[in-house]
Amino acid sequence: MLTERPARPTIAQLREVTQPPSVRTRAGAEHWVAHLYLRDLSPYLTRVLLRAGFSADAVTWLMILCAVLSAVSTGWPTLAGAVGVVVLAQLQQLLDCCDGEVARWRQTSSPRGVYLDRVGHYTAECGIAVALGVRANGGLALSSVWISAGLALGLLVCLNKVENDLVHVSRHYAGLTQMADVESVRVPQRGLLRTARRAARLVPFHRIFHSIEMSLLVLAAAVVDLFVGGYATRVLLLAMLASAVVTVVGHLAAVLGSARLR
């Protein structure tokens, strides 16, 4: 590991310092697009951000801006809006890689950075969910069944994320150490829950509530809507709402049945 930080690091030096095994092997914190290609691309953008003088928090604010814009783009009921949310969700995820890399390079990791990072993810995922109701309605309105469905979906997506974050809050208040981000801790200890978790892995509908997956589903529905006049987006919203109810209940049971609170 480098002991000094050169002013103009190479990509190899950035990878050595900012992408240690502890980052690349995290079970719950690394999204599949990060594993697949974003971590290969992120050092190039991180080097640009470092040379431009960006702090880690400044990069996170850029990520939050992308999150806000992705929700706005989702609510624009056109194919262009759907393409926009896919692009913005990818950029948000790329910046999410970069802010941690900038922090590790500058050695400025902090609770403030973690907090802002969480704000970005909540904004993107809950915002896209709510805006999907606007999209299904055909535009913004004071009230409609689709607007209400989007608001309900946003609430459920928020609850699903809160169930994760409350694990860390609860462990802190109980005086426990930080939970290791490994798969063995997440596996339910009881037989029925373990079986249900294996079944969920075969049909991982609970994973669709990340901004990346939601953006791709919005785009797929928008393409189908070119032929069915908006019905695909409405079906998507109702399907996600039903899936969110099951996910929130199942997630709560999985947390309580695993070693995460022990």
N, C-alpha and C positions, 0 to 999 in steps of 0.2 A: 504494500500500500504506500502511495506517495506520502511523504512527510511535508513536502512543500507544494504550494499551489502555484504553478507558473501562470503568468499573465495571459498567455495565449496557448491554452492546453490543446493537445492533439485529441482526436476522437478516442484513441486507445487510452490515453490518460483519463479522459472523462469517464469512459466505461469502467476503468479500474476503480475509481473513487466513488462514482455516483450510482453504479449498478452492481453492488456486491451481491453475493449469493443470498444474503438475508432479504434483499429486495426482490430478486428474480424468483425466489421459491416460496413467496408468501401464498398461503392457501386461499385466503379470502380477499386480500387487498388488490391483487393483480387481475385485471380483467383479461379475457381471452384475446382481445385485440392487442393488448400490451404485450402478451407473450408471443403473439403471432407476428406482429410487425412494428408496433409503435415504439417498443424499446430499441428496435434496430434504427429507427428514424430519429428518436428524441435527442440523442447526443448532438446531432447536427444543429437542431434548433436551439438546444441548450447552449452550445458554443456561441451562437449568434446573440442570444439573450445576455450571456455573460459579458461579451465584448461590448454590448450596447449599454451595460451598466445596470441591468435590471436586478432588483432584489428578488428573493424567492416570493415574498408577499406580493410584489408587483406582478409577477407572473401569475400568481393565484387570482389576483383581481382580473387579469385578462381572461382566465378560465371562467370566472364568475360571469363576466360580460358575455362570453360565448354561451353560457348556460341560459342567460336571460334571452339572448337572441334566438336560441334554439326553440324556446317556448313560443316566442313571438312568431317565428317562422312556421311552427306547427299550426298555429291558429289561422294562418293564411290559407284558405281552402282552395288551393290550386296545386298543380303538379310542381310548379316552381317552389312553392312553400315546402313541399315534401322533400324535394331535392335539397333545399336549403337546410332543413333540420338534420339531414344525414351528414352534410358537410360540416355543419357547426358542431354536431355531436362528436364527430371524429376529431375536430380541432380542439374541442374541450378536453377530450381524453388525452390528446397529445400534450396539451399544456399541463394537464394533471400529472403526466410523467415528468415534464420539464421543471415544474416548481420544486418538486422534491430533489431533483438532480442539482438544481441551482443551490438549494439549501445545503445539500451534502457537500458540494464543492466549496461554497463560501463558509461552511461550518456554522450556519445560522438557523438550524432546525429549532423550532420553538412551539409551545402550545398555541400561540397565536396563529402560526402557519397551519397547524392541524385544524384549528377551529375554522379558519377561512376555507380550507379545503372541503370541510364538511358542508359549509354554507353553499359552496359551488355545486356539490353533488345533490343536495336537497333542492336547490333552485332548478337544476336541469331536470331531474327526474319527476319531481312533483309538478313543476311548471309544464312540462310536456304532457303529463297526464291531464292536467286541468285544461290545457289548450286543445287537447284532442276533443273535448266536449264542444269547444267553439268551432273546431273544424267540422265535426259531425253536424252541427247546427247550420253550417253554411256561412257562419260569420258571428260576430259578437252580438249578444242580445242581453237585455236585463234579466230575462228568465226564459227557460224552456226545459223540456225534459232532458235534452242532450247536454245543455249547460250544467244542469244538476248532476247528470251522470258523470260528467268530467270532473266536477268538484268532488263527488264521492270517490272517484278513482284517485284523484290527487291526495285525498285524506288517507285512503288505504295504502297508497305507495309511501306516504309519510310515516304511517304507523309501522309498516314493514321495516323501514330504515331505522326508526326509533328502537325497535326491538333489538337490533344489533347494537346500537350505541348504548342502550341501557345496560347491556352486559358489562361494558367497561366502567360505566358510572357506578353500578352496583358493586363491582369488585373493588373499586376505589373506596367507596364508603364502608365496605366491610373490612378494609385493611388488607386485602389480598394483593398479590403481585399481578403485574400485567399478564394477560392471557397470551400464551404462545399461539401464533397464527399458523397452526398446523391442522391437518385434516383430522387427526386422531382425537383432538379436543372437541371437534364439532359433531362427531358421530354420537347419536343417542345411545344410551346404555341399555335401554329396555328393548326386548325383542320386537314388539309390535311397531314401535317407532323406527327401529332400525330397518324393518321390512318396508315401511312406508317411505322412508328416505331413499332406499334403493329403487323403489317404484318411481319416485319423483325424478330420479336421475335418468330413468328410461324415457320419461316424457317431462323434460325440465321446463314446464310452463312458468315455474316460479322465477326463472331467470329473465323473463321478458320485461321486467320493470327497471332495468338499467337503461340509461339514455341511449346507448348504442342500439340495443335490441328494439326499443320503442321507436327510434328514428327509422330503422329498417322496416318495421311493420307499418309505420305511417306511409312510407314510400310505396310499399307493396300494395296497400289499400288504395292509395292515390292512383296508381296505375290501373287497378281494376275499376276504380270509379270512372275512368274515362269511358267505360263501356256500360256501367250500371247506374250512373247518375248519383253517386254519393252514398249508395247503400253499403258498400264495402267498409267505409270508414265507420259507419254506424254499427255494423256487425262487429268490427274490431273493438270498438269501445265497449259494447256489451260483453263480449268475450273476455276482454281484459278485466272488466269489473267483476265478473264471476270468478275469474282466476285469482284476482287480488283478494277476494274474501277467503278463498281456500288457502292462499299463500300466507295471509296474516295469521290465521288460526293454526295452520301447520307449523309455521315458523315459531310461534309462541310455544307450542308443544315440544318442538325440537330443542329449543333453548333450555326449557325446564328439564328436559330428559337427558341432556348431555352433561359433560363435565365443565361447561363454561362458567357455571356459578358455584363451582366447588373448589 
